[in-house]
Amino acid sequence: EQTGEIINEVASDSRYAVSTVLLAWCNGGSNNSLMTSVNPLSVLGGDKLLEGLLEKGGVYEGVNFFSAKKSGKSEKYSARDINGLSVSVYDFFSAEKQENYIISPSYYTDIAKKFIEANSRYGKNLCDLYSAKLLSADYNENLPVDRQDAVAKTREMLEVLKNGSETLKLCGANSYAFEFADTLSDIPLRSSGKYIFNEEVPFLQIVLSGMLPYSGEALNLSDNYRASLLRCIELGAIPRFELMHAENTELVNSPENRYSVNYDMWREDLMEACEISRECREATDGSRIIDYVSDGIFSCTTYENGVKIYVNYADSPAETPEGETVEAAGYIVTGN
């Protein structure tokens, strides 16, 4: 119900097209069990409220095929290390010290097929949270999987998800997944910042622009909200937030590593980001990025339809070659 309230409020302005990914909605929540079945959390309202929420449109079910909560069942599907032991990922900093098994790519397709069948009564919009950014090998002597095998098996699984859904959103930017995605989320908008590099070239965004809609990190979880929003404007990314209706303190001592996610706290910034995104996307009209120039402080992104977007990260105004002023920590859209 609370998620529905957030969606209704943001989508009440008909100018904004909003998509929502549900995290921790089934199979035990964020520390989910194996996705061979679908069990909506009763604490969130169970089947009935989930179905009502999914009917709103633009709501995606977040799914995790990469790992599963430690259990006898998930162990059978787990990847093995060189000693033949199940491979785990740990969260040592949570109160529960949770442990999840990493699932072997050998079982991805089988698990995905079972999920699609079990999920047939619910939504048709899916968001795979890990397959486009994480790959796992498997040293199981009976079913060994190297990195290239992992790519092939991941692609097989993504094809199952694509065929079993109306819209498929993928989190990550690994190129083997692009052909299966309708939209991409959580792609990097900056370089790794390694010392051997002195400039950033948004090659990925130039390739994807005009082909796939994409978003970067959650703005409310970044270390500088305004700079991250400007980066979205600069590179044609859709602003993204990770939010919940409850107060931030609800996640204290929980396995969640999210913070500053209270919707009320971010409402005004969210609506501002929606308006800016609408303005930029209407101007560029789905065209490709054909030129990009930046000195690290002041940038110009040029689109195929003639639109230019200038972004100024400085704490003082800057002037474009055409003589227009871009305010400090601001942007302007010109052309067309």
Protein Blocks (a to p, Z undefined) as FASTA:
>chain_A
ZZmmmmmmmmmpmkbccddddehkbghijmpcdfkbccddfknnpjmlmmmmmmngoiac
dddfkbccddfklmmmpccdfkopacddddfkbmnlpacddddfklmmmmmmmmmmmmmm
mcfbdcdfklmmpccddfbfklgcdfklmmmmmmmmmmmmmmmpfbdcdedjbfklmmmp
fbdehiafbdehiakbcbdcdfklmmmgokagcddddfklpcblklmmmmmmmnopacdd
dddfbdfklmgoiabfcehkafklmmmmmmmmmmmmmmmmmmnnopacfbdcdehlaccd
ddfkopacdddfbfbdcddfkopacdehiaddeeZZ
